[in-house]
Amino acid sequence: MKKIPLLLTLGFVLLTIGGITLYQYFFNREKLSIWDLIPQQTVLVYEIDNCESYRNQKGSTIEQIIESVIFDFQDSTKKALEILSTPKKGNAVSMHVTSKSDFDLIFYFSEDQGSEFDFAINSWKRNKERRSVERELNGTKIQEFNFDRKLLSCVKLDKIWVASFTPFLIEDVIRTYTSGDKSTFISDISSVQSLPRIKGDPGNLYIHLENFVSWLEVFSEDGYLLPNLGKASLLDIKQDDHSLTLNGFSLTAETKKSTLLTYFERQSPVQFGQKQFISNRTILATNFGISDGLLLYKNLELANNKSIRDTLVALANTDFEKLFTSFGKELSLCYQESKNGRLSKVILFETEEPKSWLNAFDRFSKAVEKGDTVFFEKYSTYEIREIEMHDFPGKLFRPLVSGFDQTYYTWTGNTIFLTDQLEVLKQFIDDIDQENVWGKSVAFNKFFESTLLESNVSIYFNTPLVWNTLSNRLNPRWKKFIMANQSLLNSLDMGAIQFSHLNNSFYTNALWTFSDLIPSESADSKKSERLVANVNSPIINSPFVNKSHVSKEDEVLIQDSLFTLHHLSSNGKVLWSVLLDGPIIGEVKQVDFFNNGKLQFFFATSKKLHVIDRLGKYVAPFPVEFKIKDLQYVSLVDYDNSKKYRFLLADKSGRLWMYDKGAQNLEGWKPKSIGGELFTNAKHHRIRGKDYIVAIQKDGWVHVMNRRGEYVKGFPLNLDARPEGDYYVEIGNTMASTNFACVSKDGFRIKFSLEGKVLSRETLVKPSFDTQFGLVAEHHNKSYLIKRQDAKRLVLLSEEGAELVSNDFVGFNPVAIRYYDFSAGKIFISITDLTQDISFIYGGKGKLLTPTPVVGSSIELRPGKSDLPKTFIVDGNTLIIQ
């Protein structure tokens, strides 16, 4: 009897506990959210809002790129998977790194959209041709469907459907759902939930910035691409016909962990003024806006690493705190395309006291100089110097910049330039002097109008230039993707990601512009614009294409059989004509004779030197007559880009003359006889501030002389070979890393140094006894090709010996081969059969771009507005521009 009260009490307690449990489960249970399922290592989440107003932009460039990455399926399969590719309000998509070279998405369907996914699941099950299986994980059923050799895994958690083409991502979602540890993506970046957002737009992007940097490494074989920017971003989405804009706010890490944005937490945003100095050749530029130089210094590694600071102070007594007090408002890091797709870096920074900074740099230069004298070179109006210290800019400005093997520096006004390659710095200077810069470009300035006026960190992408350089660094999977989608990717224009400090966060703006998609065209339809200009007599030379300093458009000089020189505008109109005393020898070169930015034309005939302005008038004292018999080669020399021109002439017996701007024959060149006919024109090269005149005879004797015509030690040098075509010089940062290459007619590639030593003699593969070889230098000496020609085929090989072009039509006929690298992957090769007067045009990968030969005696190429080059063709007395 005593057990009954105990049992009743126990039963009452169990009923009470069970009732409370049932109440909590059925009536007071917190509703499951999509955010509860998103794994912690997620890169970003797209929370979908109202996309209805953007339906008319379906098929834009951005959407097509996304579709080609994620939904690379047959059309019928895309239709079946339409529920995944059609965003609807309340759903979400998350992005995840899945391997060292790939990533994938997870699709989440809210309770409101669950019935639609149920319908899709049932339709897939009814399709007898679609294989499906079921499996379990932690008591949760996973359904899997096969789509074009890809497996779509789906799971329903409570009333939320989740799907992904990577099965283990679905497993991560299930583990996140069943785990007692509620560490999720949103809990990791919970602080962004309080940031403002716009309602009624296509949705919001939640970005974990540290994971985002890891995601970028998926694409690159080099790994590291960007520093950790901050903690997280929340961005709204806006898209119109020609741009995609993401704007919102970003936060730095709550802990003391340093991110790039933490260095600008107390800096005010600054306008982008350095666009006036950034070359149009720049692929990517990062601009830092700095309102307080001293505050920046206190945050940099230089101020917080006693070892680095003490080492620098010991080398050159420098008060860095005082120096940074005068630091200006901007520092930019520009990436330039260099030889063989490599990247070189140029730093620009502004200072209120350039003399103080330059004096400090000069002290470092002297302290670490390894030779007898400090390197110094006068170039145009600039003075270039060197600091032979590994990563000197990194020691000053890390983590904003780093990775310089050595440093060359110069300045103009209050802006100082630092770079790791001397030739790149000269090219950068040339672009500034010629106003070939972002600040003078109509297209760039139009783009900048859509970006933030002031910022602290801005990353600008010159997208058309990106793909060629980027492809050399991509993992094979993404190289293949770029090659397959080249035309689509080329429709992307400029891009920018900007961060502007505001209160306790950074206002963030990301913008990408794109052009209209150009549908595939037949070869005939690509001959869209064709201009024809006629003169009275047959044209006897190749067209000399030049760029007008007034209109910036291409103009052409041609000479007819009556020796009349005609100057044609970009639309083929004859601007002027001048009767000459004979045919032009060599090329027409543009000169800035008065050093005022206005260009004239220099050329030579067999008896005279000529300089004519763009109105067809001679510049005094030209024309100037000379007494040279059998003139063969003419070269233009400008030692230090100061416009103090020299004219270097060679006759068929190997005698050299050099004239100054006043047409006076200079000492040492009256003439300078080298004893035999040249195989190509003599040329000037400036290497580490020293001038060299290089002349190579047909019989292989190499002559290297200084300005006065005196031999450099080690020359003349006998190559014991007969070079063919041209020679190529690879200019390094040191004399030891500079070498010359030429190819002999019988198949030897020979390299020699400025010390007069043969560095190598390589035997080239010779398919037949009568095979002949030659070297074809790129139009601007960026690289070279090797010509291999016999009765059956003409083959062009890369520097590495890979076969690029094979032509079975010209045989042993004499040919004119021109090789052009216009950057941004626009590489073209033209082969003109001089016997048949036909030409073939190839792309950089060796693809023939002309289904039928181009009829004409000569051809010139220039970069066009599309992927194809602009061609200038001479056919009889007609010039064709298309």
Buried (B, 14 or more C-beta within 10 A) or exposed (E): EEEEEEEEEEEEEEEEEEEEEEEEEEEEEEEBBBBBBBBBEBBBBBBBBBBEEBEEBEEBBBBBBEBBBBBEBEEEBBEBBEBBBEBBBBBBBBBBBBEEBBBBBBBBBBBEBBEBBEEBBEEBEEEEEBEBEEEEBEEBEBBBBBBEEBBBBBBBBBEBBBBBBBBEBBBBBBBBBEEEEEEBBBEBBEBBEEBEBBEEBBBBBBBBBBBBBBBBBBBBBEEEBBEBBBBBBBBBBBBEEBBBBBBBBBBBBEEEEBBBBBBBBEBBBBEBBBBEBBBBBBBBBBBBBBBBBBBBBBBBBBBEEEEBBEEBEEBBEBEBEEBBBBBBBBBBBBBBBBBEEEBBBBBBBBBEBBEBBBEBBBBBBBBBBEEEEBBEBEBBEBEBBBBBBEBBBBBBBBBBBBEBEBBBBBBBEBBBBBBBBBBBBBBBBBBBBBBBBBBBBEEBEEBBEEBBEBBBBBBBBBBBBBBBBBBBBBBEEBBEBBEEBEEBBBBBBBBBBBBBBEEEBBBBBBBBBBEEEEEEEEEEEEEEEEBEBEBEEBBBBBBBBBBBBEEEEBBBBBBBEEBBBBBBBBEBEBBBBBEBEEEBBBBBBBBBBEEEEEBBBBBBBBBBBBBBBBEBEBBEEBBBEBEBEEBBBBBBBBBBBEBEBBBBBBBEBBBBBBBEBEBEBBEBBEBBEBEBBBBBBBBBBBBBBEBBBBBBBBBBBBBBBEBEBEBBEBBBBEBEBBBBBBBBBBBBBEEEEBBBBBBBBBBBBBBBBBBBEBEEBEEBEBEEEEBBBBBBBBBEBBBBBBBBBBEEBBBBBBBEEEEBBEBEEBBEBEBBBBBBBBBBBBBBBBBBBBEBBBBBBBBBEBEBBBEEBBEBBBBBBBBBEBBBBBBBBBBBBBBBBB
